[in-house]
Amino acid sequence: MSLFRGLVAGCVFAVWGVAAHAETHSFEMTIEDAEITLVGSQTFHTFAFDGQVPGPLLHVKEGDDLEVHVTNFTTLPHTVHWHGMFQKDTWQSDGVPDTTQKAIAPGETYTYRFKASPAGTMWYHCHVNVNEHVSMRGMWGPFVVDPEVESDLEKSVTKDFILMFSSWASAWAHKPGEGGVPGDTFDYFTINGKSFPETQPMRVREGDVVRMRLLGVGDSLHSIHLHGHTFDVVRKDGHLLPQPYKADTLLLGPGERYDIIFEANNPGRWMVHDHIDMHTVNGNKPHGGIMSVVEYEEVGIDDDFYVWKDKEFQEDFYYENALTKPHGLHHAETFRGEPVE
């Protein structure tokens, strides 16, 4: 049995331990009007957390106490829902307008206070007019809560990537306050707010143990397929599964999250894409949308036919660097939009 397979077989038995000391974090976030580019000349008017889509990575440890001050600089009301948090004794911080709070009016600030529990891959998003604000205005960002004690398999991870899948209806691209209605035609599909070929390769080395954190943040189902490998599904909606299971394709619904882990044991360039074929287009043009590549360092990028041969590599497109930094709120310049006055 290989070391990787042994870790998979034993991962469910390796999660006991003593809780680490909890920390207290205080963050400030804004909501801003920003124009982003999905691919080519296709732009969208968004309501962006700290001016970027996806929003900054919120990365903390299970049990930490969080205080987040959110200021709304747009002309419409918003809230922030911390999707997956139990909010025990802090229900007023659940971010639901007219239920747990009054929506944050333009120019106002609201403070959310809660404990980071449970652990896992979570996300945050607006809960006002979600059919527009979340579906096509980019009001979402990644929220990772590290477990107090990782499984042995999770401890073995050497590369960590976040992939947030969404769909967009270009008819409403520059009509903020409109859209998100039955019958909308979604014609652009993105990973972390970009459509292929404006996505980026996920660079690995042979022997890496790779985790992909998959998040459905739009209105569509996605059937995510990894070529050349099988993976172990280890967490669902943040929660450790009683037993990992193997797959090469995973159906991801709106709001769902899966953590998958695989061993980089097959050097090459291997596509990661949505097997719902209409999600691999840019408008009416094929060979776009939800597509990326796992790119082994050993193979190189020199082939003339390779789509990314001469393109500049953008660090941290999958938050792979941010995830290695100390806990905190981490921004990515590559996602920053242009301010809209």
C-alpha positions in Angstrom: 0.0 0.0 0.0 1.4 3.4 -1.0 1.8 6.1 1.7 -0.9 8.1 0.1 -3.4 5.2 0.0 -2.5 4.4 3.6 -3.3 8.0 4.6 -6.6 7.8 2.8 -7.5 4.5 4.5 -6.7 5.9 7.9 -7.8 9.5 7.7 -11.1 9.0 9.5 -9.2 7.7 12.6 -6.8 10.6 12.9 -8.9 13.6 13.9 -8.7 13.5 17.7 -6.6 15.9 19.6 -6.5 18.8 22.1 -8.1 22.1 21.0 -5.5 24.8 20.2 -5.7 28.2 21.7 -8.3 30.3 20.0 -7.4 33.7 18.7 -9.4 36.9 18.3 -9.5 38.6 14.9 -10.9 42.0 13.9 -11.2 42.8 10.2 -12.6 45.6 8.1 -14.3 45.0 4.8 -16.0 47.2 2.2 -18.6 46.6 -0.5 -17.8 48.6 -3.7 -19.1 49.1 -7.2 -16.4 47.6 -9.5 -16.2 46.5 -13.1 -14.5 43.2 -13.7 -13.6 41.4 -16.9 -14.7 37.8 -17.3 -12.9 37.1 -20.6 -11.9 39.2 -23.6 -14.1 42.3 -23.7 -16.9 40.9 -21.6 -17.2 43.1 -18.5 -19.6 43.1 -15.6 -20.7 45.7 -13.1 -20.3 44.0 -9.7 -20.8 44.8 -6.0 -17.4 43.6 -4.9 -16.1 42.8 -1.4 -13.0 45.1 -1.0 -13.2 45.8 -4.7 -12.4 42.3 -5.9 -14.2 39.3 -7.3 -14.0 36.8 -5.7 -13.6 38.6 -2.4 -10.5 38.4 -0.2 -9.8 35.0 1.5 -10.9 34.9 5.1 -8.7 32.3 6.7 -8.9 31.4 10.4 -8.8 28.5 12.8 -11.7 26.6 14.3 -12.8 28.3 17.5 -11.4 31.7 16.7 -13.5 34.7 17.6 -14.2 37.0 14.7 -15.3 40.6 14.4 -15.9 41.9 10.9 -16.8 45.6 10.3 -18.5 45.8 6.8 -19.1 49.2 5.2 -21.3 49.6 2.2 -20.1 52.0 -0.4 -22.6 51.1 -3.1 -26.1 52.6 -3.7 -28.0 49.5 -2.8 -28.5 47.7 0.6 -26.5 44.5 1.4 -25.7 42.0 4.1 -23.0 39.3 4.6 -24.0 35.7 5.3 -21.2 33.6 6.6 -22.3 30.4 4.9 -21.7 27.3 7.0 -21.2 29.0 10.4 -23.3 27.6 13.2 -23.6 31.1 14.8 -24.3 29.6 18.3 -25.6 32.4 20.5 -24.7 34.9 17.7 -27.7 34.5 15.4 -27.8 38.3 14.9 -24.6 37.9 12.8 -26.1 35.4 10.3 -26.6 38.1 7.7 -30.3 37.7 6.7 -32.1 41.0 6.0 -35.3 41.6 7.9 -34.7 38.5 9.9 -31.4 38.8 11.8 -30.6 42.4 10.9 -31.6 45.4 9.0 -29.7 45.5 5.7 -26.6 47.7 5.6 -27.8 50.9 3.9 -25.5 52.8 1.5 -22.8 54.6 3.5 -23.4 52.6 6.7 -21.3 50.0 8.6 -22.5 46.8 10.4 -20.3 44.7 12.7 -20.6 40.9 12.7 -19.3 39.0 15.7 -19.2 35.2 15.8 -17.1 32.2 16.5 -15.5 30.3 13.6 -17.3 27.0 13.9 -17.4 24.4 12.4 -14.2 23.9 10.5 -14.0 23.4 6.7 -14.3 25.1 3.4 -17.0 27.8 3.7 -17.8 31.0 1.9 -19.4 34.4 2.5 -22.0 36.1 0.4 -24.7 38.8 0.3 -28.2 37.7 1.3 -30.1 40.7 -0.2 -31.6 40.0 -3.6 -29.4 37.0 -3.9 -30.8 36.1 -7.3 -29.0 39.2 -8.6 -26.3 40.1 -6.1 -24.9 36.6 -5.7 -25.8 35.2 -9.0 -24.4 37.9 -11.3 -22.8 40.7 -9.2 -19.9 38.7 -7.7 -20.9 39.1 -4.1 -19.0 36.1 -2.8 -15.6 35.2 -1.4 -13.8 32.1 0.2 -13.8 31.5 3.9 -11.6 28.7 5.2 -11.7 27.5 8.8 -8.8 25.2 9.6 -9.8 22.3 11.9 -8.3 22.2 15.4 -6.7 18.8 14.4 -6.3 17.8 10.8 -6.6 14.2 9.5 -3.4 12.5 8.5 -4.4 12.8 4.8 -5.0 16.6 5.2 -1.7 17.0 6.9 0.0 15.5 3.8 -1.3 18.2 1.5 1.5 20.1 -0.3 -0.6 22.1 -2.8 -3.9 23.8 -1.9 -6.3 25.4 -4.5 -9.6 27.2 -4.2 -12.0 27.0 -7.2 -15.3 29.0 -7.0 -17.7 28.2 -9.9 -20.3 30.7 -11.1 -22.5 31.6 -14.1 -23.3 35.0 -15.5 -26.1 36.4 -17.8 -24.5 39.0 -20.0 -27.8 40.7 -20.8 -27.7 42.3 -17.4 -23.9 42.9 -17.3 -24.2 46.7 -16.9 -27.7 47.1 -15.4 -27.0 47.0 -11.6 -30.2 46.5 -9.6 -31.8 44.4 -12.4 -31.6 40.8 -13.5 -31.7 37.6 -11.6 -35.2 36.7 -12.9 -36.7 33.5 -14.2 -35.8 32.8 -17.8 -32.3 34.5 -17.6 -29.9 33.1 -20.1 -26.6 32.3 -18.5 -23.9 32.5 -21.2 -20.7 33.0 -19.4 -19.2 30.6 -16.8 -16.2 31.2 -14.6 -13.7 29.8 -12.2 -12.8 32.5 -9.6 -14.5 35.1 -11.8 -12.6 34.3 -15.0 -13.5 32.2 -18.1 -11.0 30.1 -20.1 -8.5 31.0 -21.4 -8.3 33.8 -18.8 -8.2 31.2 -16.0 -4.8 30.0 -14.9 -3.0 26.6 -14.8 -2.7 24.8 -11.4 1.1 24.1 -11.2 2.2 21.0 -9.4 5.2 18.7 -9.1 5.2 14.9 -9.3 4.7 13.6 -5.7 2.6 16.6 -4.6 -0.5 15.8 -2.6 -3.1 18.2 -4.0 -6.3 19.5 -2.4 -8.9 21.3 -4.5 -11.6 23.1 -2.6 -14.6 23.3 -4.9 -17.4 25.8 -4.3 -20.6 26.3 -6.2 -21.3 30.0 -5.8 -23.7 30.7 -8.6 -27.1 29.5 -9.8 -26.0 26.5 -11.9 -25.1 22.8 -11.3 -21.5 21.9 -12.3 -20.1 18.5 -13.1 -16.4 18.9 -12.4 -14.1 16.4 -14.0 -10.3 15.9 -13.6 -8.5 14.2 -16.4 -5.7 11.7 -15.8 -6.4 11.1 -12.1 -8.9 9.9 -9.5 -9.4 11.9 -6.4 -10.6 11.2 -2.9 -13.6 13.2 -1.7 -12.8 14.0 1.9 -15.1 16.8 3.0 -18.7 17.9 2.1 -19.8 21.4 3.0 -16.9 21.6 5.4 -17.6 18.4 7.2 -15.1 15.5 7.3 -16.8 12.4 5.7 -16.9 9.2 7.7 -15.0 7.6 4.8 -13.4 9.2 1.8 -14.6 7.9 -1.6 -12.9 7.9 -5.0 -14.2 9.6 -8.1 -13.0 11.5 -11.2 -16.2 13.6 -11.7 -18.2 15.4 -9.0 -21.6 17.1 -9.3 -21.6 20.4 -7.5 -24.8 22.3 -6.7 -25.3 26.0 -5.7 -24.0 26.6 -2.3 -22.2 23.2 -2.0 -18.6 22.7 -1.2 -16.3 19.7 -1.6 -12.7 19.1 -0.6 -11.0 16.6 -2.9 -7.4 15.3 -2.6 -5.3 13.5 -5.1 -1.7 12.4 -5.5 0.1 14.0 -8.4 1.5 10.8 -9.8 0.9 11.2 -13.6 3.0 13.9 -15.1 1.4 15.8 -18.0 -1.1 18.6 -18.6 -4.5 17.5 -17.5 -7.7 19.3 -18.0 -10.1 20.2 -15.2 -13.5 21.2 -16.6 -17.3 21.2 -16.3 -18.8 18.2 -18.0 -22.1 20.2 -18.5 -20.9 21.1 -22.0 -22.8 24.3 -22.3 -20.7 25.6 -19.4 -17.5 25.5 -21.6 -18.5 28.4 -23.8 -17.9 32.2 -23.8 -21.1 33.6 -25.0 -21.7 31.6 -28.2 -18.1 30.6 -28.6 -16.9 27.1 -27.6 -13.7 26.2 -25.8 -14.1 28.6 -22.9 -16.0 28.9 -19.7 -15.2 26.5 -16.9 -11.9 25.0 -18.0 -8.4 24.9 -16.5 -5.4 22.6 -16.4 -3.3 20.8 -13.8 0.2 21.5 -15.2 3.1 19.4 -14.0 6.4 21.3 -13.7 8.2 18.3 -15.2 6.4 18.7 -18.5 7.1 22.4 -19.2 5.1 24.9 -21.3 7.2 25.1 -24.4 4.9 23.4 -26.9 3.8 25.9 -29.6 0.3 24.6 -29.5 -0.1 25.1 -25.8 -2.7 27.8 -25.0 -0.7 29.3 -22.2 2.8 29.0 -23.7 3.4 32.8 -24.0 1.0 34.1 -21.3 2.2 35.6 -18.0 1.5 33.3 -15.1 -0.6 35.0 -12.4 0.4 34.0 -8.9 -2.3 33.2 -6.4 -5.2 32.8 -8.9 -6.4 29.9 -6.7 -5.4 31.5 -3.4 -2.6 29.0 -3.3 -0.1 31.5 -1.8 -2.7 33.1 0.5 -3.5 29.8 2.0 0.1 29.4 3.2 0.2 32.8 5.0 -0.7 33.3 8.7 -4.4 33.5 9.4 -6.1 36.7 8.4 -7.9 38.5 5.5 -5.9 38.1 2.3 -6.4 40.1 -0.9 -5.5 39.2 -4.4 -4.6 42.0 -6.8 -5.4 39.7 -9.8 -9.1 39.9 -8.8 -9.4 43.6 -8.2 -11.8 45.4 -10.5 -12.0 48.9 -11.8 -13.9 51.4 -9.6 -17.3 52.5 -10.9 -18.3 56.0 -10.1 
